[in-house]
Amino acid sequence: MTRHSHFHAHPHPPWPYALLDTTAHRPVPFRQFVLKVHGRCNLDCTYCYLYQGPDHGWRDRPARTSERTMRHAADRIAEHVRTHGLDAIRIELHGGEPLLTGPGPVLAYARAVREAAPAGCRVTATVQTNGTRLTAKALDRLADAGIRVGLSLDGGRAAHNARRVDRAGRPAWPAARAAAQRLAARPQTYAGILCTIDLAVDPLDVYRSLLELSPPGVDFLLPHANWDRPPPGTARRTPGRHRPHPTPYGDWLAAVFDAWWDEGRLSTRVRLFQEIAGLLLGAPSRAEAVGLSPVAAVVVETDGGIEQVDSLRSAYEGASETGLDVFRHSFDHALRHPGVAARQLGERALADECLGCPVGKVCGGGNYVHRYAPGTGFLHPSVYCADLERLVRHIAHRLQRTSRRNR
């Protein structure tokens, strides 16, 4: 029996699951498919929301995705592409650690989707890895198949990655650094670096150390937290925009923004900064961390379960579950799920505090996952509300100064 059979064992909070009427919702089709290749990891990172968090559902799922599941997922993706006339989609090969058993399963999954997709649809494939299994041979095979590679690191030095260890406590950094060096030599395959913020580490040292690894882009991530589980290094916070909170994460990011902006390193993409700057200048958002654009991503688990984004598991057990799977349901079924619909509603999914906030349309309420409060659900501002306002105002100020100087 697969895990999605037990969907109703974990009650969801009232909003959006009981209180949101999705009948009038006009869904936006999925364009990003997160495909789980392997459900286990060779690292034991101390802050991992997936394996150290409140949801232990990974234990009930198969460690690896079977060929049968891959074929069904690929056929469902192709069905979705044809139904909505999509000309381009992205597949993200994830885990756990997707390269845990080598590149073979990653290559097989990508091949299955590309072969199933209609001829007029371009499929961009990326694998997200901790780098410890990215050997030269594995990278050659991925590059030859046109699969880009993203690295997950906490910085560009051993000290920054002290929390990233294997189950015997051995550091992951030496292998990860070697992977970064291999990718730097193959820029056409290098997708960039994901870096979770650690307040204990100097922001400028982290930023500059990452630049030394020559990534085309860096995505700084706020640690997953909510009103029940406060951000690391902070005291418990109370929902409500008008309650003053310190802004350690906003300060950390503002320091990095200044270095990025002042040093003219704009050729190295920093996704969060570019998204906020674009929103301030009137562009639509393309990331779930900020802005109001509809989320168009969905996950297929190792057992074929169709789920919402993994990060929801940091809220409560079963938070990402939909009760759907690729064997019995189309992705259009998932578009009608209230949890998915809530992330496509824009301003209609924001709390009153966000609607009245001067930077609300830029911040967009922050990452949906960070809005959760026990007993009520996700109709709250982000637990990082004060940090986001600090960063948005800082970037707006810098843009304004630059504009005045140029005039």
N, C-alpha and C positions, 0 to 999 in steps of 0.2 A: 504494500500500500504506500502511495507517495504522500509527501507532506501536505500537498494542497488539499487532500481529502479532509484534513483536520482544520480547515479554515475557521470554522465557527467556534473552535475551542478558545480563541482569543478575542474577547469582545473589543470592538473599536469604540473610541469616544464619540459623544453625540455629534460634534462637528468635525468633519463634514458628513459622517457616515449616516446619521439619522436625520439631521436637520437640513441638509442641502438637497434641494429639488433639482435633479439633473435633466428633467424632461425638456426644458427649453434650451438646454446647453447645446451649442453647435460645436462639436469637437474638432480639434485640429489633429490631423493624422500624425502618427509617430514617424519620425525621421531618423531617430537614433535607437539602435537595438543593442542593449548590453547583454552579451551572451556569455554565460558562465561556462568556462571550459573545465575548471577544476574547483571543487568546493573546499579544499584544504590548503594550508599554507605551511611553508617550511620555516617561517619566522614566528616569533612570539612577542610582537611589539606591545609594549606595556599599555599603550593608549588605544589599541585597535577596537573600534566600536563593533566590529563584526564578531570577533572571537572573545573579546573581553567585556562586551556589553550585555544588556538585559535579554537579548534574543539569542537562544541557543538552538534555533531551528536547523542550523547547518548540520548538526549532529544526526538529524533524521534523514538527510538527503544523501544520495549517492555521491561518493567522492569525485567521480568523473562523469562527464556527460557521455551518454552512449551514442553510437552512430544513428540509432533509430531516433533519438531525441533531436539530434542535429538535423536529420532529414525533415522531421516534422516542423521544427522551428524555421528552417529555410523555406519550406513550402508556405508556411503561414506569413512569413515576411513577403514572399513573392505575391501572395494573395492580397496583402495590404497595399503593396506597391501598385498592383493592377487596379484595385478598387478605387484608389485615390489619384491615380495617374501621376505618381511620383517619378521625377527624373533623376533623383539622387538621394541616397541614404547613407548613413554611417553605421558600421557595426564596430562595437568595442568588445574585444575578447578579454574577459576578466576572470578573476578567481575570488577568493583564495589567491594562489599563485598560478596563473595559467600555464606557465612553462615548467611546472613541477615534474611532469613526465616528458619533458622535451617539447620541441616545437610541433611535433606531429599532429596532436589534436587541434592546436590552433590553426594550422594549415588546413586540416580537414574541414573544420567548421567554416572557415572563410571560403573555401572552395565550394562547399555545399550551398552557401548563400549566393555566391556569384553565379553558380550554374543554374540555380532556380530563378534568379531575378530576371525580369523581362529585359530584352535586348536594349531598350532605350533608357535603362536605369543605371546610373553610375554608382558603384558600391565602394566606398572608402573604408578600409579596414585598419584598425589600430589595436595593438595588444598593450595592456598596462601591466608592468612587471616590477618586482622589487629588485631586479637586476642580478640576483644571485645565481640564476641559471641561464643567463644570457651569454653563452659561450660564443667564441668566434664562429664556430660552425653553425650554431643555432641562428645567429644574426644573419649569416650568409643565406640560409634557407628562407628566413622571414623576408629579407630584402629582395631576394629573387622572386618571391611571390607577391611583391608589392604591398607588404604589410608594414605599416609604420609602428614604431616602438616608443612608448612613453615610460619614463622612469618615476618611481615613487621614492623620494629621499626627503630627509629633514634638513638638508644643508649639504655643503660641499666639503665638509671635513669630518674626520672620525668623531670628534667631540660632539658634533651636531646630531649624529646618528646613534648616540649611546643607548637610546630606547629601542633601537631596531636590532634585536638579537635573535638567534635561533633558540630552539627549545633546550639546548644545553648551555645557554647563556653566552654563546660565542658571537662576536660582532659580525654584522652583515656588511659593514662598510668596505672591507678590502675587495670583495667580489663586486659590490655595487659600483665602486670607483672604477674598476676595470671595465665594467659594462658601459659606464658613462664615457670612458675614453674610446671604446670601440664605436659607440654611437657618434661621438664627435668627429670621427674619421669618415662617417657616412651620413652627412647632413640630410640627404634626401630621405633617409629612413628615420631620422630622429624627430619624434613628435613633441618632445619637451619634457619638463619635470613638474611633477606634483609635489608640493611641499606643505606639510601641515605646520602651522605656526606653533612655536614653543616660546613662551614669554621669558623663559630662563636664559635664552640665548640672544646675544646682541643682534638686532635686526640687520644692521649694515654688514656685519661679518657674515651672516647667513646669505644675504643678497649677493655680496661680492664673491663669496666662495662658490655659489651656484653659477655665476657668470664664468668662472674659471673652467667649468665643465662644458662650456660652449653650447648651451641648449638654445634652440630657436625660440623657445618661450618658457615661461615659468608661471605656474598657477599656484598662488598662495591660498591655502585653505584654512578657514577657521575650524578649530577642533569641534566636532559635533557635540552640542550641548543643548539644554532646554531649560525651562523654568523649574524642572524637578532636579536636573543634574547640571549645576552651574558650570560655566567654562573653567577649565583648569587654571588655577592660580587666582581665582576670584571667589568672593563670598556669594552666598545664595542671594539671588535677585528676586524682586517682586514685579509681576507684570504691570505695565503702565508707563507710557512714555514720559509723563511729567514727573516721575520719581527720579531724582538725580542718581546716576550710577557712574562710577569711575570708568575710564575708557582705555585700559591698558592695551587692548588689541587694536583699537583705533590709533593710538599713539605709535605702536609698533609698525603698523602699515603706513602711517603718514611719514615716518622716518625713511622707510624704503621708497615710498613714492618720490620724496624729494631727491634721493640719490639717483633714482631712475630718470627723473625729469631733468635734473640739473646736469647730469653727466651726458645727456643726449644719447642714452642707450635705447632709444625707442625702437630700434631694429630688433631688439630682444623683446618679444611680446611679454607683457605681464597682464594676464587676462583680466583680473579684477580691476586694475587701474584703467585699462582701455575700455572696459565695459562702462565704468562710472563716467569717464570723460565723454564717451559717446552719448550716454544718456543725458548728461548735462547739456550737450550740444544738439539734442533732439533726435538722436538715432534710436532705433529699437534695441532692446537687449537681446543677447544670444546666450546667456548663461543663467543658471537657476539661482545663483548667489545674490543677484540684484536685478532690478527692473521688473516689468510686468508682462513680458512676453509669455505666451503659453508654453509650458513644458511639453516637449515632444519626445520624451525618452521612456523606454519600457525595458524591463529585465526579463530574461528567460533563465530560470534556474537549472541546475544540473538534472533535476527530475522532470523538466519540461514545464514547471509551474510558471505562469505569467505573473510577474510581480511589479510593484512600484519600486522606486529607486532604493538601493541597499541602505542608504544613510538613514532611512526611516527606522531601521532596526535599533538605532540609538535611543529611540523614544520609549518603546515598550515591546514586549514579545508579540510577534505576529503583526507588527505595524505595517510591514510591506506587503502582506498577503492580500490577494484578491479573490482566491477560490477558483481561479481560472487556470487552464493549462493548454499547451499547444496541440494536444491530442484531441480535445473536445471543443475548443473555442477559438474564434478568430480574434485578431488584435482589436477589431472594432468592438467586441464585447468589453475589452479593457477600457476603451475610450469612454464607455458609459459608467464605469465604476466611479463612485463619488470621490474616492481619494485621488483619482486621476483628474476628474473633472474640476475639482477644487484648485488644481494647479494650472488650469487653463482659463480661469475666470478673470484674471487681471485684478482690477480694483474691487470687483465684487467679492473677492475672497480675502479682503483686508479687514483688519480690526478697525474700530472707530478711531483709535489713537493714530493709526497709520493714515487714515483718510484725512485727518486734520493736520498732518505733519507737513511742514514746508518741503522736506526732502523725500516725502513718501513715494512719489512716482519714480524717483531715482533708485532709492533703496529697495522699493517694491515690497517692503515688509521683511526683507532679508530672506535667507534660505528658509523655505517652508518647514523643513525639519526642525529648525531652531525656534519655532513658534509654539511648540507643544507644551501644554500644561496638563497634569493629571486631572481627570474628572471632567474636563471641558473640551480638550482637543487642541486644534490648531488655529483657532480664530483669536490670535494674540499677536502683538509685535514680536520680533525676534528677541531672544535673550541677549543678543548683541546689538540691540537697538541703539544704545548710546555710542557704542564703538562705530557703528555704521554712519551715524549722523556726524560724528567727529571726522571720519574719513571723507565723506561726501563733501562736507563744508570745506575741508582742507583742500581737496582737489579743485573745487569750484573757485576758491580763492586764488590758487596758483594759476588756473586757466585765465581768470580775470586779470591778474597781474601781467601775464604773458600777452594777452590781447591788448592791454593798454600800452605796453612797451612797444609792440609791433606797430600800433597806430602812430 
